């Protein structure tokens, strides 16, 4: 009896030990996996792959919820994806866990303020960090550049991107963003060089590769675009924006049947995407179906009534249907929008060469944005004009007209109220310019 009892105790003891070993092994495995996720999240954020970093940080936050480092990285990921409230919550959690505001937390708060719109107020503080050789200098410069790009302030954005490339020439994103700015300033040669460099530095930078391919297609260089698009299509066989650009590429290569298949597959998933609609319009015109082209192009115009390229193609489709008067009316709109775009590019190029302080020019940029149905940017640049001359009559008039048009009579009245004295007195800034 005693022997049986001893055997039973021994069996239970070994079962307990075995379970303990299994538990410790599982815990060690989970810890190792979490550590891998932590390192991968850091790497993903450095490459700008924010959604991947978010996914990898989920486990880290479960395993180490009281780690200031994990909370700080989660704050950075949230900030970079535009989730500012979540970023602030992580930073406040950081403060409680750290019991004080460290330099890293303070820096992240400053970066959050920049992305929240306080770029001019915070930029001098961040620039001092750069001058002090802060180890996060590349991130600081990238964040400043992005904040200025958000409002298309190309001059300071280019300055910070150039400095970032100087400080960290191995980072791909600054080359991509600088290429985007240079493309919009019509420096296509330099833009292409920067796009190619970005893809060379980071072959997995999907946005840069796709944009490089699109850039090549705009230059009718289908042969350079094709390998990039075929690579992306293998990686993302059902991604509609890739299908659309590959369809455009096949159209330029004269492979029209394949182009149609790809573009029609893309438009099923992106029925209101102007790029897809434009390429289908081109294809129908080329294949002698102008009425079908008109259908796609008019749909594109409902999305952006000021798109000069769509207007030109629509006029072509109307001419091919012998509707010459309609075609001429559309061409006149095309000419007006081409002139608007040319003037817009000229003003923004001037703003890259010197700080733009003339309220007349700032107001004109704002009006051009509003004309192009880009209300956020239009209002931003009009407010910039008022920063330099709070009584600038054309700006006050533009704001009053805008708010009247969208049915916000109270706001319109505020600006009209400020405008009334302008009929009898000229603003001090206007006198100074004269």
C-alpha positions in Angstrom: 0.0 0.0 0.0 2.8 2.3 0.9 4.7 1.5 -2.3 1.6 2.2 -4.4 1.2 5.6 -2.7 4.9 6.5 -3.2 4.6 5.6 -6.9 1.5 7.8 -7.3 3.3 10.7 -5.6 6.3 10.3 -7.8 4.1 10.2 -11.0 2.3 13.4 -9.9 5.6 15.0 -9.1 7.0 14.2 -12.6 3.7 15.4 -14.2 3.9 18.6 -12.3 7.6 19.1 -13.2 6.8 18.3 -16.9 3.9 20.8 -16.9 6.2 23.4 -15.3 8.9 22.7 -17.9 6.3 23.1 -20.7 5.0 26.3 -19.1 8.5 27.8 -18.8 9.3 26.7 -22.3 6.1 28.4 -23.7 6.8 31.5 -21.6 10.4 31.7 -22.9 9.1 31.1 -26.5 6.5 33.9 -26.1 9.1 36.2 -24.7 11.5 35.5 -27.5 8.7 36.0 -30.0 7.7 39.3 -28.4 11.3 40.4 -28.5 11.4 39.6 -32.2 8.2 41.7 -32.7 9.7 44.6 -30.8 12.9 44.6 -32.9 10.8 44.2 -36.1 8.6 47.1 -35.0 11.6 49.4 -34.5 12.9 48.4 -37.9 9.5 48.9 -39.6 9.1 52.4 -38.2 12.6 53.4 -39.3 11.7 52.3 -42.8 8.4 54.2 -42.6 6.2 51.0 -42.7 3.8 52.3 -40.0 1.0 49.8 -40.4 3.5 46.9 -40.0 4.9 48.6 -36.9 1.4 48.9 -35.4 0.7 45.2 -35.9 3.9 44.1 -34.3 3.5 46.5 -31.3 0.2 44.9 -30.3 1.9 41.9 -28.7 4.6 44.1 -27.2 2.0 46.3 -25.4 0.4 43.1 -24.0 3.7 41.6 -22.8 5.2 44.9 -21.6 2.4 47.3 -20.8 4.5 49.2 -18.2 7.5 49.6 -20.4 8.2 53.3 -21.2 10.2 52.3 -24.3 7.3 50.3 -25.7 4.8 53.1 -24.9 7.1 55.6 -26.6 7.4 53.6 -29.8 3.7 53.0 -29.8 3.2 56.8 -29.5 5.5 57.3 -32.5 3.7 54.8 -34.6 0.4 56.4 -33.8 1.7 59.8 -34.6 3.2 58.8 -37.9 -0.2 57.2 -38.9 -2.1 60.4 -38.0 -3.7 59.0 -34.9 -2.8 62.0 -32.7 -5.2 61.3 -29.8 -3.8 57.8 -29.4 -0.2 59.1 -29.7 -0.9 61.6 -26.9 -2.4 58.8 -24.7 0.7 56.7 -25.1 2.9 59.6 -24.3 0.9 60.4 -21.1 1.2 56.8 -20.1 5.0 57.2 -20.7 5.1 60.1 -18.4 3.4 58.2 -15.6 5.7 55.2 -16.0 8.9 57.2 -16.2 7.8 59.5 -13.3 9.5 62.4 -15.2 9.7 63.9 -18.7 12.8 62.5 -20.4 14.4 64.1 -23.4 12.9 61.3 -25.6 9.4 61.9 -24.4 9.8 65.7 -24.8 11.0 65.2 -28.3 8.1 63.0 -29.2 5.7 65.6 -27.8 7.3 68.3 -30.0 7.0 66.1 -33.1 3.4 65.5 -32.3 2.8 69.2 -32.1 4.5 69.7 -35.5 2.3 67.1 -37.1 -0.7 68.6 -35.4 -0.1 71.9 -37.3 2.2 73.9 -35.0 5.1 73.6 -37.4 6.2 77.3 -37.4 6.0 77.5 -33.6 7.9 74.3 -32.9 10.4 74.2 -35.8 13.1 76.4 -34.0 13.1 74.1 -31.0 13.5 71.0 -33.2 16.2 72.8 -35.3 18.1 73.3 -32.0 18.0 69.5 -31.5 19.5 69.1 -35.0 22.2 71.6 -34.3 23.0 69.7 -31.0 23.4 66.5 -33.0 20.5 64.7 -31.5 20.6 61.0 -32.4 17.0 61.3 -33.8 18.1 64.1 -36.2 17.0 62.2 -39.4 13.5 61.6 -37.9 13.3 65.2 -36.8 14.2 66.5 -40.3 11.7 64.0 -42.0 8.9 65.1 -39.7 9.5 68.8 -40.3 9.7 68.2 -44.1 6.4 66.3 -44.0 4.7 69.0 -42.0 5.6 71.6 -44.6 4.7 69.3 -47.4 1.2 68.9 -45.9 0.5 72.5 -46.8 2.7 72.4 -50.0 5.3 74.8 -48.6 7.9 73.5 -50.9 10.7 75.9 -49.9 11.2 74.8 -46.2 10.3 71.2 -47.1 13.2 71.1 -49.6 15.6 72.6 -47.1 14.9 70.0 -44.5 14.9 67.2 -47.1 18.3 68.3 -48.4 19.7 68.4 -44.9 18.2 65.0 -44.1 19.8 63.4 -47.2 23.1 65.0 -46.1 22.8 63.7 -42.6 21.5 60.2 -43.5 22.1 59.4 -47.2 21.1 55.8 -46.6 17.4 56.7 -45.9 15.1 56.2 -48.8 12.1 58.3 -47.8 13.7 61.7 -48.1 14.7 61.0 -51.7 11.1 60.0 -52.5 9.6 63.1 -50.9 12.2 65.3 -52.6 11.5 63.7 -55.9 7.8 64.4 -55.4 8.5 68.1 -54.7 10.8 68.4 -57.7 8.3 66.7 -60.0 5.6 69.2 -58.9 8.0 72.0 -59.6 8.6 70.6 -63.1 12.2 69.5 -62.5 11.5 66.1 -63.9 15.1 65.1 -64.5 16.0 65.5 -60.8 12.7 64.0 -59.7 13.4 60.8 -61.7 16.9 60.5 -60.2 15.5 60.8 -56.6 12.7 58.3 -57.2 15.2 55.8 -58.6 17.6 56.4 -55.7 14.7 55.7 -53.2 13.9 52.4 -54.8 17.6 51.5 -55.0 18.0 52.1 -51.3 14.8 50.3 -50.3 13.6 47.8 -52.8 10.6 47.1 -50.6 9.5 50.7 -50.6 6.2 50.0 -52.4 5.0 53.6 -52.6 8.2 54.8 -54.1 8.4 51.9 -56.7 4.8 52.5 -57.7 5.3 56.2 -58.1 8.5 55.7 -60.0 6.5 53.5 -62.4 3.8 56.1 -62.8 6.4 58.8 -63.3 7.9 56.7 -66.1 4.5 56.2 -67.7 3.8 60.0 -67.6 7.1 60.3 -69.6 5.8 57.6 -72.0 8.7 55.4 -70.8 6.9 52.1 -70.7 10.0 50.0 -70.9 11.4 51.3 -67.6 8.0 51.2 -65.9 7.2 47.6 -66.9 9.7 45.7 -64.7 8.6 47.7 -61.6 5.0 47.1 -62.3 5.5 43.4 -63.0 7.4 43.1 -59.7 4.5 44.8 -57.8 1.9 42.7 -59.6 3.7 39.5 -58.5 3.8 40.8 -55.0 0.2 42.2 -55.0 -1.7 40.4 -57.7 -5.1 41.9 -56.8 -4.1 45.4 -55.9 -6.2 47.7 -58.2 -3.8 50.6 -58.3 -1.1 48.3 -59.5 -3.5 46.7 -62.1 -4.4 50.2 -63.4 -0.8 51.3 -63.9 0.2 48.0 -65.5 -2.8 48.4 -67.8 -1.6 51.9 -68.7 1.9 50.4 -69.4 0.5 47.6 -71.6 -1.5 50.3 -73.5 1.7 52.2 -74.2 3.3 49.0 -75.3 0.5 48.4 -77.8 -0.9 45.4 -75.9 -4.4 46.6 -75.9 -6.3 43.4 -75.1 -4.2 42.9 -71.9 -4.5 46.7 -71.1 -8.3 46.5 -71.3 -8.5 43.4 -69.1 -6.3 45.0 -66.4 -8.0 48.4 -66.5 -11.5 46.9 -66.4 -10.4 44.7 -63.4 -9.1 47.9 -61.7 -12.3 50.0 -62.3 -14.5 47.3 -60.7 -12.6 48.0 -57.4 -11.9 51.7 -58.0 -15.0 52.9 -59.8 -14.3 56.6 -58.9 -10.6 56.6 -59.4 -9.6 59.4 -61.9 -6.4 57.6 -63.0 -8.3 54.4 -64.0 -11.1 56.4 -65.7 -8.6 58.4 -67.7 -6.7 55.4 -69.0 -9.9 53.7 -70.0 -10.9 56.9 -71.8 -7.6 56.8 -73.7 -8.0 53.2 -74.6 -11.6 53.7 -76.0 -10.5 56.8 -78.0 -7.5 54.8 -79.5 -9.9 51.9 -80.4 -12.4 54.1 -82.1 -15.1 54.2 -79.4 -15.3 57.9 -78.5 -18.8 57.6 -77.0 -17.5 55.0 -74.5 -14.5 57.2 -73.8 -16.9 60.2 -73.1 -18.7 58.1 -70.5 -15.5 57.4 -68.6 -14.1 60.9 -68.9 -17.3 62.6 -67.8 -17.2 60.4 -64.7 -13.7 61.6 -64.1 -14.8 65.2 -64.4 -17.5 64.7 -61.7 -14.6 63.9 -59.3 -12.4 66.8 -60.4 -14.1 69.3 -62.7 -10.8 71.2 -63.1 -8.6 68.4 -64.4 -7.1 69.8 -67.5 -5.9 66.4 -68.9 -9.5 65.0 -68.6 -10.9 68.0 -70.4 -8.4 67.7 -73.2 -9.3 64.0 -73.7 -13.0 64.7 -73.5 -12.7 67.4 -76.1 -11.0 64.9 -78.4 -13.7 62.3 -77.9 -16.4 65.0 -78.7 -14.6 66.0 -81.9 -14.5 62.4 -83.0 -18.3 62.4 -82.6 -18.6 65.5 -84.7 -19.8 67.6 -81.7 -17.4 70.4 -82.5 -19.2 73.2 -80.5 -19.2 71.1 -77.3 -15.6 70.2 -77.9 -14.6 73.8 -78.2 -16.4 74.8 -75.0 -14.5 72.0 -73.2 -11.2 73.1 -74.7 -11.8 76.6 -73.5 -12.1 75.2 -69.9 -9.0 73.2 -70.6 -7.0 76.3 -71.6 -8.2 78.2 -68.5 -7.2 75.3 -66.2 -3.8 74.9 -67.9 -3.2 78.6 -67.3 -4.3 78.3 -63.7 -1.9 75.3 -63.2 1.0 77.1 -64.9 0.5 80.2 -62.6 0.1 78.0 -59.6 3.4 76.2 -60.3 5.2 79.5 -60.9 4.0 80.9 -57.6 5.1 77.8 -55.7 8.4 77.8 -57.4 9.0 81.4 -56.4 8.1 80.4 -52.8 10.9 77.8 -52.8 13.5 80.5 -53.7 12.6 83.0 -51.0 10.2 83.2 -48.1 6.8 84.3 -49.4 5.5 87.3 -47.4 3.5 89.2 -50.0 -0.2 88.8 -49.1 -1.2 89.4 -52.7 0.8 86.3 -53.8 -0.3 84.2 -50.8 -3.9 85.2 -51.5 -3.6 84.3 -55.2 -2.3 80.8 -54.2 -5.2 80.4 -51.8 -7.7 81.4 -54.5 -6.1 79.0 -57.0 -6.5 76.1 -54.5 -10.1 77.0 -53.9 -10.7 77.2 -57.7 -9.2 73.7 -57.9 -11.6 72.4 -55.2 -8.8 72.0 -52.7 -10.5 73.8 -49.9 -8.2 72.9 -47.0 -5.1 74.1 -48.8 -7.0 77.2 -50.1 -8.0 78.2 -46.6 -4.6 77.6 -45.2 -2.9 79.9 -47.8 -5.6 82.6 -47.4 -4.9 82.5 -43.6 -1.2 82.8 -44.4 -2.0 86.0 -46.3 -3.9 87.4 -43.3 -0.9 86.6 -41.0 1.1 89.1 -43.0 -1.8 91.6 -43.5 -4.9 91.1 -41.3 -6.8 93.7 -43.3 -5.9 92.5 -46.8 -9.0 93.2 -48.8 -8.7 90.5 -51.5 -8.2 87.8 -48.9 -11.1 89.0 -46.7 -13.3 89.1 -49.8 -12.2 85.5 -50.9 -12.9 84.1 -47.4 -16.3 85.9 -47.2 -17.2 84.6 -50.7 -16.1 81.0 -49.8 -18.1 80.8 -46.5 -21.1 82.4 -48.2 -20.9 79.8 -50.9 -20.9 76.8 -48.5 -23.7 78.2 -46.4 -21.8 79.4 -43.4 -23.3 82.9 -43.3 -22.0 83.8 -39.8 -18.4 83.2 -40.8 -18.9 85.1 -44.1 -20.3 88.0 -42.1 -17.2 88.1 -39.9 -15.0 88.6 -42.9 -17.3 91.0 -44.6 -17.4 93.0 -41.4 -13.6 93.3 -41.4 -13.8 94.2 -45.1 -16.2 97.2 -44.8 -13.6 99.8 -43.7 -11.4 98.8 -46.6 -13.5 100.9 -48.9 -12.3 104.0 -47.1 -8.9 103.1 -45.8 -6.1 101.1 -47.3 -4.2 98.6 -45.1 -0.8 99.5 -43.9 0.8 96.6 -45.6 -0.7 97.6 -49.0 0.6 101.2 -48.5 4.1 99.8 -47.7 4.1 97.7 -50.9 3.2 100.7 -53.0 
